[in-house]
Amino acid sequence: MKKKRKSLLSRLLRLRSESYAGILIALILLYTLLSFIYWFVEIGPGGSKSFLDILLWNNINIILSKGYTDYIPTSWGGRALLMIFILFSTLFLSTVIGFVSSRINTYSNSPERRIRKVQNLLEHIIIFGWRNDMKTLISDILRKSNGLSLQDIVIVNSVDDLKMQTLLMDKELKGIHFIRGDFTEEQTLLNANTKKASTALVLGEGQENLEAELVDSRVFVCTLMIKSMNPACHVCALVRTERYKNYLEAQSCDEVIYTEAYSRYILSTATNYTGMANVMTALLDNGNGISIQILPVEEQWRNKSFAELALYCRKEKGILVLGILENMGAEQTIKHSILADAMKSGNYGEIIQKLKTVKDTERNHPLLNPPDDYVLGPNMGLIALAEEI
């Protein structure tokens, strides 16, 4: 019995501590007091209406603005109190509506509910970190991804609430998921359902006041944790220092974007070739829907020449093939494919030789403008200038 009393008392204390609940209780007490004064002044004891009638029926009709009552006041005091009730109803109703909507909003945006939603996702994309052009980045990802929706994207970071709320309240990004937390902590990655994700984009914190080494070190830790949880996940990491670029490449990160190298290349080539900056922009994405893409090589073209496929793509599909991407895919997938192919051979010497090459296999190796007689094999992609699907 004592435990039940303590539980009830603790609930009442929590309710009292909430601002909306406190205001609501105060308004109810004020409403009861005004009802009693109204009844006492206008009707009084022994009148045709009891205090309970005024409290539960007559004034409820007034507050709900129904336009009718069981008793119309005749005295000036009663009429004055009626006007107070009408004005009071606006405050009372707005408080009740605000309280209810606040509770609903708190429930719908609670971290626990967000985590439960994300746990139901499969083959989704997770963006770890923050950039000031986050909306543009997400829009470009959606535009370049065939069939991807906002419900398939999860953002994970710990930036201030104002930035994230502005992003989440954008109508064009309605439905995107958000998990608040430090992306170098295991629990945060578990909350984002990293084990079932298909792609992870690790951006780090895009804040100018943070040292590049610190930002990249956190990107490095996050990448390692993702790979340990989900080896098949395609991880793309953005770094600003060459040291961590080398670290990530040594750990077989699928995609390492070193921004300094790209800007240095564009600056050096633009110095020697007029219009190179515009050419690079057009190749990557100039907004007309045509850009460099990686397209899969269909099974029917295996063991055929590069020249045959390039000619077919140019004539039949209007695609300009620039080269081949060898050993395309996640490290685990590539190694399993090579080992499975090796086991099909009856020559043990050939099997041993292929097993030795697994360790030295360079993933995602671009081969631009290969010879016409280059033979196409498994796990290859086409580097092509084509219209976005």
C-alpha positions as a Markdown table, in Angstrom:
| # | Residue | x | y | z |
|---|---|---|---|---|
| 1 | Met | 0.0 | 0.0 | 0.0 |
| 2 | Lys | 2.9 | 2.3 | 0.9 |
| 3 | Lys | 4.5 | 1.6 | -2.4 |
| 4 | Lys | 1.4 | 2.5 | -4.3 |
| 5 | Arg | 1.1 | 5.8 | -2.4 |
| 6 | Lys | 4.7 | 6.6 | -3.1 |
| 7 | Ser | 4.2 | 5.9 | -6.8 |
| 8 | Leu | 1.1 | 8.1 | -6.9 |
| 9 | Leu | 2.9 | 10.9 | -5.1 |
| 10 | Ser | 5.9 | 10.7 | -7.4 |
| 11 | Arg | 3.6 | 10.9 | -10.4 |
| 12 | Leu | 1.8 | 14.0 | -9.0 |
| 13 | Leu | 5.2 | 15.6 | -8.3 |
| 14 | Arg | 6.3 | 15.0 | -11.9 |
| 15 | Leu | 3.0 | 16.3 | -13.2 |
| 16 | Arg | 3.4 | 19.5 | -11.1 |
| 17 | Ser | 6.9 | 20.1 | -12.4 |
| 18 | Glu | 5.7 | 20.3 | -15.9 |
| 19 | Ser | 4.8 | 23.9 | -16.9 |
| 20 | Tyr | 1.8 | 23.0 | -19.1 |
| 21 | Ala | 0.3 | 20.7 | -16.4 |
| 22 | Gly | 0.8 | 23.4 | -13.7 |
| 23 | Ile | -1.0 | 26.0 | -15.8 |
| 24 | Leu | -3.8 | 23.6 | -16.6 |
| 25 | Ile | -4.4 | 22.8 | -13.0 |
| 26 | Ala | -4.4 | 26.5 | -12.1 |
| 27 | Leu | -6.9 | 27.2 | -14.8 |
| 28 | Ile | -9.2 | 24.4 | -13.6 |
| 29 | Leu | -9.1 | 25.7 | -10.1 |
| 30 | Leu | -9.8 | 29.3 | -11.3 |
| 31 | Tyr | -12.7 | 28.0 | -13.4 |
| 32 | Thr | -14.2 | 26.3 | -10.4 |
| 33 | Leu | -13.9 | 29.4 | -8.3 |
| 34 | Leu | -15.5 | 31.6 | -11.0 |
| 35 | Ser | -18.3 | 29.1 | -11.4 |
| 36 | Phe | -19.0 | 29.2 | -7.7 |
| 37 | Ile | -19.0 | 33.0 | -7.6 |
| 38 | Tyr | -21.3 | 33.1 | -10.7 |
| 39 | Trp | -23.7 | 30.6 | -9.1 |
| 40 | Phe | -23.6 | 32.4 | -5.7 |
| 41 | Val | -24.1 | 35.9 | -7.2 |
| 42 | Glu | -26.7 | 35.1 | -9.9 |
| 43 | Ile | -28.7 | 32.1 | -8.4 |
| 44 | Gly | -27.7 | 31.5 | -4.8 |
| 45 | Pro | -28.6 | 28.7 | -2.4 |
| 46 | Gly | -32.1 | 27.4 | -2.9 |
| 47 | Gly | -32.2 | 28.6 | -6.5 |
| 48 | Ser | -33.5 | 26.8 | -9.6 |
| 49 | Lys | -29.9 | 25.7 | -10.5 |
| 50 | Ser | -27.4 | 24.0 | -8.3 |
| 51 | Phe | -23.7 | 24.8 | -8.3 |
| 52 | Leu | -23.1 | 21.4 | -9.9 |
| 53 | Asp | -25.4 | 22.4 | -12.8 |
| 54 | Ile | -23.4 | 25.6 | -13.4 |
| 55 | Leu | -20.0 | 23.8 | -13.1 |
| 56 | Leu | -20.7 | 20.8 | -15.3 |
| 57 | Trp | -23.2 | 21.9 | -17.9 |
| 58 | Asn | -24.1 | 25.6 | -18.1 |
| 59 | Asn | -20.6 | 27.0 | -18.2 |
| 60 | Ile | -19.2 | 24.1 | -20.3 |
| 61 | Asn | -21.6 | 25.2 | -23.0 |
| 62 | Ile | -20.3 | 28.8 | -22.7 |
| 63 | Ile | -16.7 | 27.7 | -22.9 |
| 64 | Leu | -17.3 | 25.5 | -25.9 |
| 65 | Ser | -19.1 | 28.5 | -27.5 |
| 66 | Lys | -22.3 | 26.5 | -28.2 |
| 67 | Gly | -24.3 | 29.7 | -28.0 |
| 68 | Tyr | -26.9 | 28.4 | -25.6 |
| 69 | Thr | -27.3 | 27.9 | -21.8 |
| 70 | Asp | -29.9 | 26.6 | -19.4 |
| 71 | Tyr | -29.9 | 29.9 | -17.6 |
| 72 | Ile | -29.4 | 33.4 | -18.9 |
| 73 | Pro | -28.1 | 35.9 | -16.3 |
| 74 | Thr | -30.3 | 39.0 | -15.6 |
| 75 | Ser | -28.2 | 40.9 | -13.0 |
| 76 | Trp | -25.3 | 43.1 | -14.0 |
| 77 | Gly | -23.0 | 41.1 | -11.9 |
| 78 | Gly | -24.0 | 37.8 | -13.6 |
| 79 | Arg | -23.6 | 39.4 | -17.0 |
| 80 | Ala | -20.2 | 40.7 | -16.1 |
| 81 | Leu | -19.2 | 37.2 | -14.9 |
| 82 | Leu | -20.5 | 35.7 | -18.2 |
| 83 | Met | -18.2 | 38.0 | -20.1 |
| 84 | Ile | -15.3 | 36.9 | -18.0 |
| 85 | Phe | -16.2 | 33.3 | -18.7 |
| 86 | Ile | -16.2 | 34.0 | -22.5 |
| 87 | Leu | -12.8 | 35.6 | -22.3 |
| 88 | Phe | -11.6 | 32.9 | -20.0 |
| 89 | Ser | -12.6 | 30.2 | -22.5 |
| 90 | Thr | -10.1 | 31.4 | -25.0 |
| 91 | Leu | -7.2 | 31.0 | -22.6 |
| 92 | Phe | -8.5 | 27.7 | -21.2 |
| 93 | Leu | -9.0 | 26.1 | -24.6 |
| 94 | Ser | -5.6 | 27.3 | -25.9 |
| 95 | Thr | -3.9 | 25.9 | -22.9 |
| 96 | Val | -5.6 | 22.6 | -23.2 |
| 97 | Ile | -4.8 | 22.3 | -26.9 |
| 98 | Gly | -1.2 | 23.4 | -26.3 |
| 99 | Phe | -0.8 | 20.9 | -23.5 |
| 100 | Val | -2.2 | 18.0 | -25.7 |
| 101 | Ser | -0.2 | 19.0 | -28.8 |
| 102 | Ser | 2.9 | 19.4 | -26.7 |
| 103 | Arg | 2.5 | 15.9 | -25.3 |
| 104 | Ile | 1.9 | 14.4 | -28.8 |
| 105 | Asn | 4.9 | 16.3 | -30.3 |
| 106 | Thr | 7.1 | 15.1 | -27.4 |
| 107 | Tyr | 6.0 | 11.5 | -27.9 |
| 108 | Ser | 6.4 | 11.6 | -31.7 |
| 109 | Asn | 9.9 | 13.2 | -31.5 |
| 110 | Ser | 11.2 | 11.2 | -28.5 |
| 111 | Pro | 14.6 | 9.6 | -29.0 |
| 112 | Glu | 13.2 | 6.2 | -28.1 |
| 113 | Arg | 10.5 | 6.4 | -30.8 |
| 114 | Arg | 13.0 | 7.5 | -33.4 |
| 115 | Ile | 15.3 | 4.6 | -32.5 |
| 116 | Arg | 12.4 | 2.1 | -32.8 |
| 117 | Lys | 11.6 | 3.4 | -36.3 |
| 118 | Val | 15.2 | 3.1 | -37.5 |
| 119 | Gln | 15.4 | -0.5 | -36.1 |
| 120 | Asn | 12.9 | -1.5 | -38.8 |
| 121 | Leu | 15.0 | -0.3 | -41.7 |
| 122 | Leu | 16.9 | -2.5 | -44.0 |
| 123 | Glu | 19.6 | -1.7 | -46.6 |
| 124 | His | 19.4 | 2.0 | -45.6 |
| 125 | Ile | 22.0 | 4.8 | -45.9 |
| 126 | Ile | 23.5 | 6.4 | -42.8 |
| 127 | Ile | 25.1 | 9.9 | -42.8 |
| 128 | Phe | 27.4 | 10.3 | -39.9 |
| 129 | Gly | 28.3 | 13.9 | -39.1 |
| 130 | Trp | 27.3 | 17.3 | -40.4 |
| 131 | Arg | 27.8 | 19.7 | -43.2 |
| 132 | Asn | 26.4 | 23.2 | -43.6 |
| 133 | Asp | 25.1 | 22.2 | -47.1 |
| 134 | Met | 23.4 | 19.0 | -45.7 |
| 135 | Lys | 20.1 | 19.6 | -47.5 |
| 136 | Thr | 21.8 | 20.0 | -50.8 |
| 137 | Leu | 23.9 | 16.9 | -50.2 |
| 138 | Ile | 20.8 | 14.8 | -49.3 |
| 139 | Ser | 18.9 | 16.1 | -52.4 |
| 140 | Asp | 21.8 | 15.2 | -54.7 |
| 141 | Ile | 22.0 | 11.7 | -53.1 |
| 142 | Leu | 18.3 | 11.2 | -53.8 |
| 143 | Arg | 18.6 | 12.5 | -57.3 |
| 144 | Lys | 21.5 | 10.2 | -58.2 |
| 145 | Ser | 20.0 | 7.1 | -56.5 |
| 146 | Asn | 17.4 | 5.1 | -58.3 |
| 147 | Gly | 14.5 | 4.3 | -56.1 |
| 148 | Leu | 15.9 | 5.7 | -52.9 |
| 149 | Ser | 13.6 | 7.7 | -50.6 |
| 150 | Leu | 14.0 | 10.0 | -47.6 |
| 151 | Gln | 12.7 | 7.2 | -45.4 |
| 152 | Asp | 15.9 | 5.2 | -46.4 |
| 153 | Ile | 18.3 | 7.8 | -45.0 |
| 154 | Val | 19.4 | 8.2 | -41.4 |
| 155 | Ile | 21.4 | 11.2 | -40.1 |
| 156 | Val | 23.5 | 10.7 | -37.0 |
| 157 | Asn | 25.3 | 13.6 | -35.2 |
| 158 | Ser | 25.3 | 15.7 | -32.0 |
| 159 | Val | 25.1 | 19.2 | -33.5 |
| 160 | Asp | 23.0 | 21.8 | -31.7 |
| 161 | Asp | 19.2 | 21.5 | -31.8 |
| 162 | Leu | 18.6 | 24.6 | -33.8 |
| 163 | Lys | 20.5 | 23.3 | -36.9 |
| 164 | Met | 18.9 | 19.9 | -36.8 |
| 165 | Gln | 15.4 | 21.2 | -36.1 |
| 166 | Thr | 15.7 | 23.6 | -39.0 |
| 167 | Leu | 16.7 | 20.7 | -41.2 |
| 168 | Leu | 14.1 | 18.2 | -40.0 |
| 169 | Met | 11.2 | 20.8 | -40.2 |
| 170 | Asp | 12.0 | 21.4 | -43.9 |
| 171 | Lys | 9.0 | 20.1 | -46.0 |
| 172 | Glu | 11.3 | 18.8 | -48.7 |
| 173 | Leu | 13.1 | 16.5 | -46.2 |
| 174 | Lys | 9.9 | 15.2 | -44.5 |
| 175 | Gly | 10.3 | 11.6 | -43.4 |
| 176 | Ile | 14.1 | 11.5 | -43.0 |
| 177 | His | 15.3 | 9.8 | -39.8 |
| 178 | Phe | 17.6 | 11.3 | -37.2 |
| 179 | Ile | 19.5 | 9.8 | -34.3 |
| 180 | Arg | 21.2 | 12.1 | -31.8 |
| 181 | Gly | 24.5 | 10.9 | -30.4 |
| 182 | Asp | 28.3 | 10.6 | -30.7 |
| 183 | Phe | 29.0 | 8.5 | -33.7 |
| 184 | Thr | 32.3 | 7.3 | -32.2 |
| 185 | Glu | 30.3 | 5.4 | -29.5 |
| 186 | Glu | 29.1 | 1.9 | -30.1 |
| 187 | Gln | 25.6 | 2.4 | -28.8 |
| 188 | Thr | 25.0 | 5.3 | -31.2 |
| 189 | Leu | 25.9 | 3.1 | -34.1 |
| 190 | Leu | 23.6 | 0.4 | -32.8 |
| 191 | Asn | 20.8 | 2.9 | -32.5 |
| 192 | Ala | 21.3 | 3.8 | -36.1 |
| 193 | Asn | 20.9 | 0.1 | -37.1 |
| 194 | Thr | 24.4 | 0.1 | -38.6 |
| 195 | Lys | 24.4 | -3.7 | -38.8 |
| 196 | Lys | 21.7 | -3.7 | -41.5 |
| 197 | Ala | 22.8 | -0.6 | -43.4 |
| 198 | Ser | 24.0 | -0.9 | -47.0 |
| 199 | Thr | 26.0 | 2.4 | -47.1 |
| 200 | Ala | 27.6 | 4.7 | -44.6 |
| 201 | Leu | 28.8 | 8.2 | -45.4 |
| 202 | Val | 31.2 | 9.5 | -42.6 |
| 203 | Leu | 31.5 | 13.3 | -42.9 |
| 204 | Gly | 32.8 | 14.2 | -39.5 |
| 205 | Glu | 31.9 | 17.5 | -37.9 |
| 206 | Gly | 31.9 | 20.3 | -40.4 |
| 207 | Gln | 32.8 | 23.1 | -37.9 |
| 208 | Glu | 35.6 | 25.5 | -38.7 |
| 209 | Asn | 36.7 | 25.8 | -35.0 |
| 210 | Leu | 37.7 | 22.2 | -34.8 |
| 211 | Glu | 41.2 | 21.0 | -35.8 |
| 212 | Ala | 41.3 | 18.9 | -39.0 |
| 213 | Glu | 43.3 | 16.2 | -37.2 |
| 214 | Leu | 40.6 | 15.8 | -34.5 |
| 215 | Val | 37.8 | 15.7 | -37.0 |
| 216 | Asp | 39.6 | 13.0 | -39.1 |
| 217 | Ser | 40.5 | 10.9 | -36.1 |
| 218 | Arg | 36.8 | 10.7 | -35.2 |
| 219 | Val | 36.0 | 9.8 | -38.8 |
| 220 | Phe | 38.7 | 7.0 | -38.6 |
| 221 | Val | 37.3 | 5.6 | -35.4 |
| 222 | Cys | 33.7 | 5.6 | -36.7 |
| 223 | Thr | 34.8 | 3.9 | -39.9 |
| 224 | Leu | 36.5 | 1.1 | -38.0 |
| 225 | Met | 33.5 | 0.6 | -35.8 |
| 226 | Ile | 31.2 | 0.4 | -38.8 |
| 227 | Lys | 33.4 | -2.2 | -40.5 |
| 228 | Ser | 33.5 | -4.3 | -37.4 |
| 229 | Met | 29.8 | -4.3 | -37.1 |
| 230 | Asn | 28.9 | -4.7 | -40.7 |
| 231 | Pro | 31.8 | -5.8 | -43.0 |
| 232 | Ala | 29.5 | -5.7 | -46.1 |
| 233 | Cys | 28.6 | -2.1 | -45.6 |
| 234 | His | 30.0 | 0.3 | -48.2 |
| 235 | Val | 31.8 | 3.0 | -46.2 |
| 236 | Cys | 32.7 | 6.4 | -47.7 |
| 237 | Ala | 34.8 | 8.6 | -45.5 |
| 238 | Leu | 35.6 | 12.3 | -46.0 |
| 239 | Val | 39.0 | 13.4 | -44.6 |
| 240 | Arg | 41.0 | 16.7 | -44.7 |
| 241 | Thr | 44.4 | 15.3 | -43.7 |
| 242 | Glu | 46.7 | 13.0 | -45.7 |
| 243 | Arg | 47.7 | 11.0 | -42.7 |
| 244 | Tyr | 44.2 | 9.8 | -42.0 |
| 245 | Lys | 43.7 | 9.2 | -45.7 |
| 246 | Asn | 46.6 | 6.7 | -45.6 |
| 247 | Tyr | 45.2 | 5.2 | -42.4 |
| 248 | Leu | 41.8 | 4.6 | -43.9 |
| 249 | Glu | 43.2 | 3.1 | -47.1 |
| 250 | Ala | 45.4 | 0.8 | -45.0 |
| 251 | Gln | 42.2 | -0.4 | -43.2 |
| 252 | Ser | 40.5 | -1.1 | -46.6 |
| 253 | Cys | 37.9 | 1.7 | -46.4 |
| 254 | Asp | 35.8 | 1.4 | -49.5 |
| 255 | Glu | 35.9 | 5.1 | -50.5 |
| 256 | Val | 38.3 | 7.7 | -49.1 |
| 257 | Ile | 37.6 | 11.2 | -50.2 |
| 258 | Tyr | 40.6 | 13.5 | -49.6 |
| 259 | Thr | 39.3 | 16.9 | -50.5 |
| 260 | Glu | 42.8 | 18.6 | -50.5 |
| 261 | Ala | 44.0 | 16.3 | -53.3 |
| 262 | Tyr | 41.0 | 17.1 | -55.5 |
| 263 | Ser | 41.3 | 20.9 | -55.0 |
| 264 | Arg | 45.1 | 20.7 | -55.6 |
| 265 | Tyr | 44.6 | 18.7 | -58.9 |
| 266 | Ile | 42.0 | 21.2 | -60.2 |
| 267 | Leu | 44.2 | 24.2 | -59.3 |
| 268 | Ser | 47.2 | 22.7 | -61.0 |
| 269 | Thr | 45.4 | 21.6 | -64.2 |
| 270 | Ala | 43.4 | 24.8 | -64.4 |
| 271 | Thr | 46.7 | 26.7 | -64.4 |
| 272 | Asn | 47.9 | 24.9 | -67.5 |
| 273 | Tyr | 44.6 | 24.2 | -69.4 |
| 274 | Thr | 42.1 | 26.9 | -70.1 |
| 275 | Gly | 38.5 | 25.9 | -69.1 |
| 276 | Met | 39.6 | 22.8 | -67.0 |
| 277 | Ala | 37.6 | 23.9 | -64.0 |
| 278 | Asn | 34.4 | 24.0 | -66.2 |
| 279 | Val | 35.2 | 20.6 | -67.7 |
| 280 | Met | 35.6 | 19.0 | -64.3 |
| 281 | Thr | 32.3 | 20.5 | -63.1 |
| 282 | Ala | 30.6 | 19.2 | -66.2 |
| 283 | Leu | 32.0 | 15.7 | -65.8 |
| 284 | Leu | 31.0 | 15.5 | -62.1 |
| 285 | Asp | 27.7 | 17.2 | -62.3 |
| 286 | Asn | 26.7 | 20.4 | -64.0 |
| 287 | Gly | 23.0 | 20.1 | -63.3 |
| 288 | Asn | 21.9 | 18.9 | -66.8 |
| 289 | Gly | 21.5 | 15.2 | -65.7 |
| 290 | Ile | 24.6 | 14.0 | -67.5 |
| 291 | Ser | 27.6 | 13.0 | -65.4 |
| 292 | Ile | 30.3 | 10.3 | -64.8 |
| 293 | Gln | 28.7 | 7.2 | -63.4 |
| 294 | Ile | 29.6 | 3.6 | -62.5 |
| 295 | Leu | 27.3 | 1.2 | -64.2 |
| 296 | Pro | 27.3 | -2.6 | -63.6 |
| 297 | Val | 28.7 | -4.9 | -66.4 |
| 298 | Glu | 25.9 | -7.4 | -67.2 |
| 299 | Glu | 26.6 | -11.1 | -67.0 |
| 300 | Gln | 26.2 | -11.5 | -70.8 |
| 301 | Trp | 29.3 | -9.4 | -71.4 |
| 302 | Arg | 31.6 | -11.5 | -69.3 |
| 303 | Asn | 34.6 | -12.9 | -71.3 |
| 304 | Lys | 33.9 | -10.4 | -74.2 |
| 305 | Ser | 36.1 | -7.6 | -75.3 |
| 306 | Phe | 35.9 | -4.0 | -74.0 |
| 307 | Ala | 35.6 | -2.7 | -77.6 |
| 308 | Glu | 32.4 | -4.8 | -78.2 |
| 309 | Leu | 30.7 | -3.4 | -75.0 |
| 310 | Ala | 31.8 | 0.2 | -75.7 |
| 311 | Leu | 30.5 | 0.1 | -79.2 |
| 312 | Tyr | 27.2 | -1.4 | -78.1 |
| 313 | Cys | 26.7 | 1.2 | -75.3 |
| 314 | Arg | 27.5 | 4.1 | -77.7 |
| 315 | Lys | 25.2 | 3.0 | -80.5 |
| 316 | Glu | 22.3 | 1.4 | -78.6 |
| 317 | Lys | 22.2 | 3.4 | -75.3 |
| 318 | Gly | 24.0 | 6.7 | -76.1 |
| 319 | Ile | 26.5 | 6.0 | -73.3 |
| 320 | Leu | 30.2 | 7.0 | -73.7 |
| 321 | Val | 32.3 | 4.4 | -71.9 |
| 322 | Leu | 35.5 | 5.9 | -70.5 |
| 323 | Gly | 37.0 | 2.8 | -68.8 |
| 324 | Ile | 36.5 | -0.1 | -66.5 |
| 325 | Leu | 36.4 | -0.3 | -62.7 |
| 326 | Glu | 38.1 | -3.6 | -61.7 |
| 327 | Asn | 37.2 | -5.5 | -58.5 |
| 328 | Met | 34.2 | -3.4 | -57.8 |
| 329 | Gly | 32.4 | -3.8 | -54.4 |
| 330 | Ala | 33.1 | -4.4 | -50.8 |
| 331 | Glu | 36.3 | -6.2 | -49.7 |
| 332 | Gln | 34.4 | -9.2 | -48.3 |
| 333 | Thr | 32.3 | -9.6 | -51.4 |
| 334 | Ile | 35.3 | -9.5 | -53.7 |
| 335 | Lys | 37.3 | -12.0 | -51.8 |
| 336 | His | 34.4 | -14.4 | -51.5 |
| 337 | Ser | 33.9 | -14.1 | -55.3 |
| 338 | Ile | 37.6 | -14.8 | -56.1 |
| 339 | Leu | 37.7 | -17.8 | -53.7 |
| 340 | Ala | 34.4 | -19.2 | -55.1 |
| 341 | Asp | 35.8 | -18.9 | -58.6 |
| 342 | Ala | 39.1 | -20.6 | -57.6 |
| 343 | Met | 37.3 | -23.6 | -56.1 |
| 344 | Lys | 35.6 | -24.3 | -59.4 |
| 345 | Ser | 39.0 | -25.1 | -61.0 |
| 346 | Gly | 40.3 | -28.7 | -60.9 |
| 347 | Asn | 43.9 | -27.5 | -61.2 |
| 348 | Tyr | 45.3 | -27.2 | -57.6 |
| 349 | Gly | 48.2 | -25.1 | -58.8 |
| 350 | Glu | 45.7 | -22.6 | -60.3 |
| 351 | Ile | 43.7 | -22.6 | -57.0 |
| 352 | Ile | 46.8 | -21.9 | -54.9 |
| 353 | Gln | 47.8 | -19.1 | -57.3 |
| 354 | Lys | 44.3 | -17.4 | -57.0 |
| 355 | Leu | 44.3 | -17.8 | -53.3 |
| 356 | Lys | 47.6 | -15.9 | -53.2 |
| 357 | Thr | 46.2 | -13.1 | -55.3 |
| 358 | Val | 43.3 | -12.5 | -52.9 |
| 359 | Lys | 45.4 | -10.6 | -50.4 |
| 360 | Asp | 47.0 | -8.3 | -53.0 |
| 361 | Thr | 43.7 | -7.6 | -54.9 |
| 362 | Glu | 43.2 | -3.9 | -55.3 |
| 363 | Arg | 39.6 | -3.1 | -55.0 |
| 364 | Asn | 37.8 | -0.5 | -57.1 |
| 365 | His | 40.8 | 0.0 | -59.4 |
| 366 | Pro | 40.0 | 2.3 | -62.3 |
| 367 | Leu | 41.3 | 1.4 | -65.7 |
| 368 | Leu | 40.7 | 4.3 | -68.1 |
| 369 | Asn | 40.7 | 3.8 | -71.9 |
| 370 | Pro | 41.7 | 0.1 | -71.8 |
| 371 | Pro | 42.9 | -1.7 | -74.9 |
| 372 | Asp | 40.1 | -2.8 | -77.3 |
| 373 | Asp | 41.0 | -6.5 | -76.7 |
| 374 | Tyr | 40.7 | -6.1 | -72.9 |
| 375 | Val | 38.6 | -9.1 | -71.7 |
| 376 | Leu | 35.7 | -8.3 | -69.3 |
| 377 | Gly | 35.5 | -10.4 | -66.1 |
| 378 | Pro | 33.5 | -10.6 | -62.9 |
| 379 | Asn | 33.0 | -7.8 | -60.3 |
| 380 | Met | 33.6 | -5.1 | -62.9 |
| 381 | Gly | 31.8 | -1.8 | -63.5 |
| 382 | Leu | 31.7 | 0.6 | -66.4 |
| 383 | Ile | 33.1 | 4.1 | -66.0 |
| 384 | Ala | 30.7 | 6.0 | -68.2 |
| 385 | Leu | 29.5 | 9.4 | -69.1 |
| 386 | Ala | 25.7 | 8.9 | -69.2 |
| 387 | Glu | 22.4 | 10.4 | -68.3 |
| 388 | Glu | 21.4 | 9.9 | -64.7 |
| 389 | Ile | 18.6 | 7.3 | -64.2 |
